[in-house]
Amino acid sequence: MANHMNAAKRGAERRSLLGGAMIIAGTAVGAGMFSLPVVGAGMWFSYSIAMLICVWFCMLVSGLLLLETNLHFEPGASFDTLTRETLGNFWRIVNGLSIAFVLYILAYAYISGGGSIVNHSLEAAGIELPQSVAGLVFALGLAFVVLISTKAVDRITTIMLGGMIITFFLAVGNLLIDIDTVKLFKPDGEETYLPYLLAALPFGLVSFGYHGNVPSLVKYYGKDSATIIKAIVLGTLIAFVIYVCWLIATMGNIPRSEFVDIIAQGGNMGVLVGALSGVITSDWLTSMLTLFANLAVASSFLGVTLGLFDYLADLFGFDESRSGRLKTATVTFVPPTVLGLLFPDGFLIAIGFAALAATIWAAIVPGLMAHRVRKMYPQHEGFRVPGGTPVIAIVILFGIITGACHLLVMADLLPVFG
C-alpha cells in the first residue's frame, strides 16, 4: 500500500504547477477580457479596479473553500458527489442545476464570442461566414481537444496562454504606451460613476469563475494541496494582472462616450476588437490583437468545458474509456453548440445570466460545504482556509449580494450604462 501511495505522490509531483495555473487563468480570462470594459464603462477605470480587487479576493477564497471540501474525498469526485455527501440532496439538486446552467451558458457564450471574433478575423482576409457557422467551426475544433484528455487541455491551454501573453503585450503594449490619462481619470460624458458598480458586479464574479476546474485539479494532482493552492493563487493573479492591463489599454484609448455605440451593437467581442483596431495604426499590431482575442476565448472555452466534462462524467457515471468519454463529450458540447447556431449574438446576455447562477455554486455552496465539513471532521489536520467562520460568511454574503444585483438589473431597479 505504501509503495502505491508513494508512486501516486511521485506521479502528482510530475504534474506541472504552471499547467494547473494556466487552466485556472485560461478559464477566467475569456469572460472578463471582453465583458469588463463594456460593463465597466459606466463606473469607469478607478471603480472598475476597486471592484476587481474585491471580487478577486472573494472568488479566490471561495475556490480555496471548495478545495478544502474536495480534499476530504477521493480525486475524481466532482460537485455532485461533494454536495450530496456534505449538504444533502436538496442542495445537490440546486447546485447541480446551477453549475450545469452556468457551465452550459458559458460554453454557449464562448461559442457566440468565438464566432464573433473568428468572423472578425476572417473579414480581414476577405472571407465572410454566417456567425452561427463560424461558431460551429470554433466549437467542433476545441471539443476534440477536451475529448482527448485533461492533459491535452493542460498542454494546449498552456500553449494558448503563452501565446496570449505574447500577443497581448505586443498589441496591448502599444496601446499602453499611447494611453491618454485624461481618458482614464477624467472621462467624457456624464459625471455619474458609482451607481453603475452594482450592475457590473455579476460580470466581475464571472470573470473569476474558475471553480468548475477545482475538482479537475484535484483529479489531476491528487491530494497535493500545496500545489493546487499555488496553482489557484497564481492562476487568479495572472488573470487579475491581465484584466488591469486590459482595462488601462481599452479605457485609456477609447473614450467613454464611444462605449455607448459598442453596447448598442451588442457588446460582442468582435465589436470591441474592431473599436480597438481603429486606434492601432499598425496592421501587424492589429493582427496581434485579433490573434490574442482568438486565443483568449479559445482557452476559456477549453477550461469551462473541461469543468463541465468532468462534472457530467461524475453525474452520469461515465468512465474514462473511449466510449465513455465520447458519451460525456456528446452531452457536454451538443446543447451549447445548438444554442450557438440558433442565437449567435448572445455573448453579454449569456454572461449576465451565468453570473446569477454562478453565485450559488461559486460562492454560496463552497462556503456552506466548508462550514459543514468542518463540523463533520473537527479534528482534521489537513488544509483549512484561514479566517474561520467570518471568512465563510463574507464569501456567502458576497454571493447573495451579487445575485441580488443581477435580479435588480433585470427588474430595471439599477442603472445600466448605455
C-alpha positions as CSV (number, residue, x, y, z in Angstrom):
1,M,0.0,0.0,0.0
2,A,2.8,2.4,0.9
3,N,4.5,1.8,-2.4
4,H,1.3,2.5,-4.3
5,M,0.8,5.7,-2.3
6,N,4.4,6.8,-2.9
7,A,4.0,6.1,-6.6
8,A,0.8,8.2,-6.7
9,K,2.6,11.0,-4.9
10,R,5.5,10.9,-7.3
11,G,3.0,11.0,-10.2
12,A,1.3,14.1,-8.8
13,E,4.7,15.7,-8.3
14,R,5.5,15.3,-12.0
15,R,2.4,17.4,-12.9
16,S,3.3,20.9,-13.9
17,L,2.3,23.7,-11.5
18,L,2.3,26.0,-14.4
19,G,-0.1,23.8,-16.3
20,G,-2.7,24.0,-13.4
21,A,-2.2,27.7,-13.1
22,M,-2.8,28.1,-16.8
23,I,-6.0,26.1,-16.7
24,I,-7.3,28.4,-13.9
25,A,-6.1,31.6,-15.7
26,G,-7.3,30.5,-19.1
27,T,-10.7,29.6,-17.8
28,A,-11.1,33.0,-16.1
29,V,-9.7,35.4,-18.6
30,G,-12.0,35.0,-21.6
31,A,-15.2,36.3,-20.0
32,G,-13.6,39.2,-18.3
33,M,-11.5,40.3,-21.2
34,F,-14.4,41.2,-23.4
35,S,-17.2,41.9,-20.9
36,L,-15.4,44.0,-18.3
37,P,-14.5,47.0,-20.4
38,V,-18.1,47.1,-21.7
39,V,-19.9,46.7,-18.4
40,G,-17.3,48.8,-16.6
41,A,-17.8,51.7,-19.0
42,G,-20.4,53.2,-16.6
43,M,-18.3,53.2,-13.4
44,W,-15.1,53.6,-15.5
45,F,-11.5,52.9,-14.5
46,S,-11.0,53.6,-10.8
47,Y,-14.2,51.9,-9.6
48,S,-13.5,49.0,-12.0
49,I,-10.1,48.3,-10.4
50,A,-11.7,48.6,-6.9
51,M,-14.4,46.1,-7.9
52,L,-11.8,43.7,-9.4
53,I,-9.8,43.7,-6.1
54,C,-12.9,42.9,-4.1
55,V,-14.1,40.2,-6.5
56,W,-10.7,38.6,-6.9
57,F,-10.3,38.2,-3.1
58,C,-13.8,36.7,-2.6
59,M,-13.5,34.3,-5.5
60,L,-10.0,33.2,-4.5
61,V,-11.3,32.4,-1.0
62,S,-14.4,30.6,-2.3
63,G,-12.2,28.5,-4.6
64,L,-10.0,27.6,-1.6
65,L,-13.1,26.7,0.5
66,L,-14.2,24.4,-2.4
67,L,-10.7,22.8,-2.4
68,E,-10.9,22.3,1.4
69,T,-14.1,20.3,0.9
70,N,-12.8,18.5,-2.1
71,L,-9.7,17.2,-0.3
72,H,-12.0,15.2,2.1
73,F,-13.0,13.0,-0.9
74,E,-11.2,10.8,-3.4
75,P,-9.8,12.5,-6.5
76,G,-12.4,12.4,-9.3
77,A,-15.3,13.4,-7.0
78,S,-17.0,16.5,-8.5
79,F,-19.7,18.9,-7.3
80,D,-22.4,16.3,-7.5
81,T,-20.6,14.0,-5.0
82,L,-19.4,16.8,-2.8
83,T,-22.8,18.5,-2.3
84,R,-24.6,15.1,-1.8
85,E,-22.3,14.0,0.9
86,T,-22.0,17.3,2.7
87,L,-25.3,19.2,2.2
88,G,-27.8,16.5,1.2
89,N,-30.0,16.0,-1.9
90,F,-31.7,19.4,-1.8
91,W,-28.5,21.4,-2.2
92,R,-27.2,18.7,-4.5
93,I,-30.1,19.3,-6.9
94,V,-30.0,23.2,-6.5
95,N,-26.2,23.2,-7.0
96,G,-26.4,20.7,-9.8
97,L,-28.9,22.8,-11.7
98,S,-26.9,26.0,-11.2
99,I,-23.5,24.5,-12.2
100,A,-24.9,22.8,-15.3
101,F,-26.7,26.1,-16.3
102,V,-23.6,28.2,-15.7
103,L,-21.1,25.9,-17.5
104,Y,-23.5,25.3,-20.4
105,I,-24.4,29.0,-20.7
106,L,-20.7,30.0,-20.5
107,A,-19.9,27.4,-23.2
108,Y,-22.6,28.9,-25.3
109,A,-21.3,32.5,-24.6
110,Y,-17.8,31.5,-25.7
111,I,-19.2,29.9,-28.9
112,S,-21.1,33.2,-29.5
113,G,-18.0,35.2,-28.8
114,G,-15.7,32.8,-30.6
115,G,-17.9,33.0,-33.7
116,S,-17.8,36.8,-33.5
117,I,-14.1,37.0,-33.2
118,V,-13.5,34.3,-35.9
119,N,-15.7,36.3,-38.2
120,H,-13.7,39.5,-37.4
121,S,-10.5,37.6,-38.2
122,L,-11.9,36.2,-41.5
123,E,-13.1,39.6,-42.6
124,A,-9.5,40.8,-42.7
125,A,-8.8,38.0,-45.2
126,G,-11.9,38.9,-47.3
127,I,-13.8,35.8,-46.1
128,E,-17.4,36.0,-44.9
129,L,-19.2,33.4,-43.0
130,P,-22.5,33.4,-41.1
131,Q,-21.6,33.9,-37.4
132,S,-23.5,30.7,-36.5
133,V,-21.3,28.7,-38.9
134,A,-18.2,30.4,-37.5
135,G,-19.3,29.4,-34.0
136,L,-19.9,25.8,-35.1
137,V,-16.3,25.6,-36.5
138,F,-14.9,27.1,-33.3
139,A,-16.8,24.7,-31.1
140,L,-16.1,21.5,-33.0
141,G,-12.4,22.2,-33.2
142,L,-11.9,22.7,-29.5
143,A,-14.3,20.0,-28.5
144,F,-11.9,17.5,-29.9
145,V,-9.1,18.7,-27.5
146,V,-11.4,18.2,-24.5
147,L,-12.4,14.7,-25.8
148,I,-8.8,13.6,-25.8
149,S,-7.8,14.2,-22.1
150,T,-7.3,16.6,-19.3
151,K,-3.6,16.5,-20.1
152,A,-4.3,17.6,-23.6
153,V,-6.3,20.6,-22.3
154,D,-3.4,21.4,-19.9
155,R,-0.8,21.4,-22.8
156,I,-3.0,23.2,-25.3
157,T,-4.1,25.8,-22.7
158,T,-0.5,26.4,-21.6
159,I,0.5,27.0,-25.2
160,M,-2.5,29.2,-25.8
161,L,-2.0,31.3,-22.7
162,G,1.7,31.6,-23.6
163,G,0.6,32.9,-27.0
164,M,-2.0,35.1,-25.3
165,I,0.7,36.8,-23.1
166,I,3.0,37.3,-26.1
167,T,0.3,38.7,-28.4
168,F,-1.3,40.6,-25.5
169,F,1.8,42.6,-24.8
170,L,2.7,43.1,-28.4
171,A,-0.7,44.6,-29.3
172,V,-1.7,46.0,-25.9
173,G,1.8,47.2,-25.1
174,N,1.4,49.6,-28.0
175,L,-2.0,50.7,-26.6
176,L,-0.5,51.1,-23.1
177,I,2.2,53.4,-24.4
178,D,-0.3,55.6,-26.2
179,I,-2.9,55.8,-23.3
180,D,-4.4,59.1,-22.5
181,T,-4.5,59.5,-18.7
182,V,-7.3,62.1,-19.1
183,K,-9.5,59.4,-20.7
184,L,-8.7,57.1,-17.7
185,F,-9.3,59.5,-14.8
186,K,-11.4,62.3,-16.4
187,P,-13.6,60.6,-18.9
188,D,-16.1,62.4,-21.2
189,G,-19.9,62.1,-20.9
190,E,-22.0,62.1,-17.8
191,E,-20.3,62.5,-14.4
192,T,-22.1,59.6,-12.7
193,Y,-19.9,56.6,-11.9
194,L,-20.5,54.8,-8.6
195,P,-24.2,53.7,-9.3
196,Y,-23.0,51.6,-12.2
197,L,-20.8,49.5,-10.0
198,L,-23.5,47.2,-8.6
199,A,-24.8,46.4,-12.1
200,A,-21.3,45.4,-13.1
201,L,-20.6,43.2,-10.0
202,P,-22.1,40.0,-11.5
203,F,-19.8,40.3,-14.5
204,G,-16.8,40.6,-12.2
205,L,-17.8,37.4,-10.5
206,V,-17.9,35.5,-13.8
207,S,-14.5,37.0,-14.7
208,F,-13.0,34.8,-11.9
209,G,-15.3,31.8,-12.4
210,Y,-12.7,29.0,-12.4
211,H,-14.4,26.9,-9.7
212,G,-15.6,24.2,-12.1
213,N,-11.9,23.3,-12.5
214,V,-11.1,22.8,-8.8
215,P,-12.3,19.2,-8.8
216,S,-10.5,18.7,-12.1
217,L,-7.2,19.9,-10.5
218,V,-7.7,17.5,-7.5
219,K,-8.2,14.7,-10.0
220,Y,-5.1,15.9,-11.9
221,Y,-2.7,16.5,-9.0
222,G,-4.2,14.1,-6.4
223,K,-4.4,15.4,-2.8
224,D,-1.3,17.6,-3.3
225,S,-3.0,20.6,-1.6
226,A,0.1,22.8,-1.6
227,T,0.5,22.6,-5.4
228,I,-3.2,23.1,-6.1
229,I,-3.3,26.2,-3.8
230,K,-0.3,27.6,-5.6
231,A,-2.0,26.9,-9.0
232,I,-5.2,28.6,-7.9
233,V,-3.4,31.7,-6.4
234,L,-1.0,32.0,-9.4
235,G,-3.8,31.5,-11.9
236,T,-6.1,34.1,-10.4
237,L,-3.3,36.6,-10.1
238,I,-2.4,36.1,-13.7
239,A,-6.0,36.8,-14.6
240,F,-6.1,39.9,-12.4
241,V,-3.0,41.4,-13.9
242,I,-4.2,40.8,-17.4
243,Y,-7.6,42.4,-16.6
244,V,-5.9,45.5,-15.1
245,C,-3.7,45.9,-18.2
246,W,-6.6,45.4,-20.5
247,L,-8.8,48.0,-18.7
248,I,-5.9,50.5,-18.9
249,A,-5.5,49.8,-22.6
250,T,-9.2,50.0,-23.5
251,M,-10.3,52.8,-21.3
252,G,-7.1,54.8,-21.9
253,N,-7.7,54.7,-25.7
254,I,-11.5,54.5,-26.3
255,P,-13.5,57.5,-25.0
256,R,-16.2,56.6,-22.5
257,S,-18.9,58.1,-24.8
258,E,-17.9,55.6,-27.6
259,F,-18.8,52.7,-25.4
260,V,-22.5,53.6,-25.9
261,D,-22.2,52.7,-29.5
262,I,-20.3,49.4,-28.7
263,I,-23.1,48.5,-26.2
264,A,-25.7,49.4,-28.8
265,Q,-24.1,46.8,-31.2
266,G,-24.5,44.1,-28.6
267,G,-21.0,44.5,-27.0
268,N,-19.7,41.2,-28.5
269,M,-16.0,40.5,-28.8
270,G,-15.7,41.4,-32.5
271,V,-17.2,44.8,-31.9
272,L,-14.8,45.7,-29.1
273,V,-11.8,44.4,-31.0
274,G,-12.9,46.4,-34.1
275,A,-13.1,49.6,-32.0
276,L,-9.5,49.0,-30.7
277,S,-8.3,48.1,-34.2
278,G,-9.3,51.6,-35.2
279,V,-7.0,53.0,-32.6
280,I,-4.0,50.9,-33.6
281,T,-2.1,52.3,-36.6
282,S,-0.1,49.2,-37.5
283,D,-1.7,46.4,-39.4
284,W,0.7,43.9,-37.8
285,L,-0.3,45.0,-34.3
286,T,-4.0,44.8,-35.3
287,S,-3.3,41.2,-36.3
288,M,-1.7,40.5,-32.9
289,L,-4.7,41.9,-31.2
290,T,-7.1,39.7,-33.2
291,L,-4.9,36.7,-32.6
292,F,-4.9,37.5,-28.8
293,A,-8.7,37.7,-28.9
294,N,-9.0,34.3,-30.6
295,L,-6.6,32.7,-28.1
296,A,-8.4,34.2,-25.1
297,V,-11.8,32.9,-26.0
298,A,-10.5,29.5,-27.1
299,S,-8.6,29.0,-23.8
300,S,-11.6,30.0,-21.8
301,F,-13.8,27.6,-23.8
302,L,-11.4,24.8,-23.1
303,G,-11.3,25.5,-19.4
304,V,-15.1,25.8,-19.0
305,T,-15.9,22.7,-21.0
306,L,-13.2,20.7,-19.1
307,G,-15.0,21.5,-15.9
308,L,-18.4,20.7,-17.4
309,F,-17.0,17.5,-18.9
310,D,-15.7,16.2,-15.6
311,Y,-18.9,17.2,-13.8
312,L,-21.1,15.4,-16.2
313,A,-18.9,12.3,-16.2
314,D,-19.3,12.2,-12.4
315,L,-23.0,12.9,-12.5
316,F,-23.8,10.2,-15.1
317,G,-21.1,7.7,-14.1
318,F,-19.4,7.7,-17.5
319,D,-16.0,6.1,-17.3
320,E,-12.7,7.1,-18.9
321,S,-12.9,4.6,-21.8
322,R,-13.1,5.9,-25.4
323,S,-16.8,5.2,-25.5
324,G,-17.3,6.7,-22.0
325,R,-15.5,9.9,-23.0
326,L,-17.5,10.1,-26.2
327,K,-20.8,9.9,-24.3
328,T,-19.6,12.6,-22.0
329,A,-18.4,14.8,-24.9
330,T,-21.9,14.4,-26.5
331,V,-23.8,15.7,-23.5
332,T,-21.1,18.4,-22.9
333,F,-20.9,20.0,-26.4
334,V,-24.2,19.4,-28.3
335,P,-26.5,21.7,-26.2
336,P,-24.3,24.9,-26.2
337,T,-23.4,24.3,-29.9
338,V,-27.1,24.1,-30.9
339,L,-27.7,27.3,-28.9
340,G,-24.8,29.0,-30.7
341,L,-26.4,28.1,-34.1
342,L,-29.8,29.4,-33.0
343,F,-28.7,32.6,-31.2
344,P,-25.2,33.6,-32.4
345,D,-25.2,37.1,-30.7
346,G,-25.9,36.4,-27.1
347,F,-22.5,36.8,-25.5
348,L,-23.2,39.6,-22.9
349,I,-26.7,38.4,-22.1
350,A,-25.4,34.9,-21.5
351,I,-22.6,36.2,-19.3
352,G,-25.1,38.1,-17.1
353,F,-27.3,35.0,-16.6
354,A,-24.3,32.9,-15.9
355,A,-23.3,35.3,-13.1
356,L,-26.8,34.9,-11.5
357,A,-26.5,31.1,-11.2
358,A,-22.7,31.2,-10.5
359,T,-23.4,33.0,-7.2
360,I,-24.8,29.7,-6.0
361,W,-22.1,27.2,-6.9
362,A,-19.1,29.6,-6.9
363,A,-19.7,31.4,-3.7
364,I,-22.7,30.3,-1.6
365,V,-22.3,26.5,-1.8
366,P,-18.5,26.4,-1.3
367,G,-19.0,28.4,1.9
368,L,-21.8,26.1,3.1
369,M,-19.8,22.9,2.2
370,A,-16.7,24.1,4.0
371,H,-18.8,25.0,7.1
372,R,-20.3,21.5,7.0
373,V,-17.1,19.5,6.6
374,R,-15.5,21.4,9.5
375,K,-18.3,20.1,11.7
376,M,-18.1,16.6,10.1
377,Y,-14.3,16.4,10.6
378,P,-13.5,18.7,13.6
379,Q,-10.1,17.1,14.2
380,H,-9.0,17.1,10.6
381,E,-5.4,18.3,10.3
382,G,-5.3,18.8,6.5
383,F,-5.7,22.1,4.6
384,R,-8.1,24.6,6.1
385,V,-8.8,28.1,4.8
386,P,-7.7,30.7,7.4
387,G,-10.2,33.1,9.0
388,G,-12.7,30.7,10.4
389,T,-16.5,31.3,10.2
390,P,-16.2,35.1,9.4
391,V,-14.4,34.4,6.2
392,I,-17.1,31.8,5.2
393,A,-19.8,34.4,6.0
394,I,-18.1,37.1,3.9
395,V,-18.0,34.8,0.8
396,I,-21.6,33.7,1.2
397,L,-22.7,37.3,1.7
398,F,-20.8,38.3,-1.4
399,G,-22.6,35.7,-3.4
400,I,-26.0,36.8,-2.2
401,I,-25.3,40.5,-2.9
402,T,-24.0,39.7,-6.4
403,G,-27.1,37.6,-7.3
404,A,-29.4,40.3,-5.9
405,C,-27.6,42.9,-8.1
406,H,-28.4,40.9,-11.3
407,L,-32.0,40.5,-10.3
408,L,-32.3,44.2,-9.6
409,V,-30.8,44.9,-13.1
410,M,-33.4,42.6,-14.7
411,A,-36.1,44.5,-12.8
412,D,-34.7,47.8,-14.1
413,L,-34.0,48.9,-10.5
414,L,-30.3,49.5,-11.1
415,P,-28.9,51.9,-13.7
416,V,-27.1,50.3,-16.6
417,F,-24.7,52.4,-18.8
418,G,-25.7,52.9,-22.4
